[in-house]
Amino acid sequence: MDQNLKLSTRLDGPAAGSLAGELTALRGGPLTLEAGGVDFIGALSLQVLVAAHRQWKADEQLFRIDAPSDAFLEGCRLLGIPSEEIGLGEDPDAGGETAVEPGTDLAVEVSE
């Protein structure tokens, strides 16, 4: 059964520990993370998501980030995290394969 987890609006350093705990509790099946409400994502939380994506892949389970906010994408870009390292654009009909081409530029236009 597919599981969904809505990510917190602020994924900073202090949030990384609870994020890791939530992900650990959901391990063992397909998981979709709802990232549309993320206003900030920092390095520690991104590191947790990269590690979780790798673990789900090793478990041969789908790990997908759905509808990421501009702030989420900008955080990935600023920290140099490519889309395939985090589960952006994974196609559930492709057995966990990435629908976004590897190396896809995650750049977003930010207006001042």
FENJO-V174763 format. One record per residue. N is the residue number from 0. RES is the residue in one letter. NEAR is the number of other C-alpha atoms within 12 Angstrom. Layout:
BEGIN
N&RES&NEAR ; N&RES&NEAR
END
This chain:
BEGIN
0&M&12 ; 1&D&17 ; 2&Q&22 ; 3&N&22 ; 4&L&25 ; 5&K&24 ; 6&L&34 ; 7&S&26 ; 8&T&22 ; 9&R&27 ; 10&L&31 ; 11&D&25 ; 12&G&19 ; 13&P&17 ; 14&A&25 ; 15&A&27 ; 16&G&19 ; 17&S&20 ; 18&L&31 ; 19&A&27 ; 20&G&16 ; 21&E&23 ; 22&L&32 ; 23&T&21 ; 24&A&15 ; 25&L&24 ; 26&R&29 ; 27&G&21 ; 28&G&24 ; 29&P&31 ; 30&L&36 ; 31&T&37 ; 32&L&35 ; 33&E&24 ; 34&A&31 ; 35&G&24 ; 36&G&23 ; 37&V&29 ; 38&D&21 ; 39&F&29 ; 40&I&38 ; 41&G&30 ; 42&A&24 ; 43&L&25 ; 44&S&35 ; 45&L&39 ; 46&Q&28 ; 47&V&30 ; 48&L&42 ; 49&V&30 ; 50&A&23 ; 51&A&37 ; 52&H&36 ; 53&R&23 ; 54&Q&27 ; 55&W&28 ; 56&K&28 ; 57&A&16 ; 58&D&17 ; 59&E&18 ; 60&Q&30 ; 61&L&37 ; 62&F&44 ; 63&R&44 ; 64&I&41 ; 65&D&27 ; 66&A&22 ; 67&P&33 ; 68&S&29 ; 69&D&23 ; 70&A&28 ; 71&F&40 ; 72&L&37 ; 73&E&27 ; 74&G&32 ; 75&C&36 ; 76&R&26 ; 77&L&20 ; 78&L&20 ; 79&G&23 ; 80&I&30 ; 81&P&27 ; 82&S&34 ; 83&E&31 ; 84&E&34 ; 85&I&41 ; 86&G&43 ; 87&L&40 ; 88&G&31 ; 89&E&32 ; 90&D&23 ; 91&P&22 ; 92&D&12 ; 93&A&14 ; 94&G&16 ; 95&G&30 ; 96&E&23 ; 97&T&28 ; 98&A&21 ; 99&V&23 ; 100&E&18 ; 101&P&19 ; 102&G&18 ; 103&T&21 ; 104&D&20 ; 105&L&29 ; 106&A&22 ; 107&V&18 ; 108&E&12 ; 109&V&11 ; 110&S&6 ; 111&E&3
END
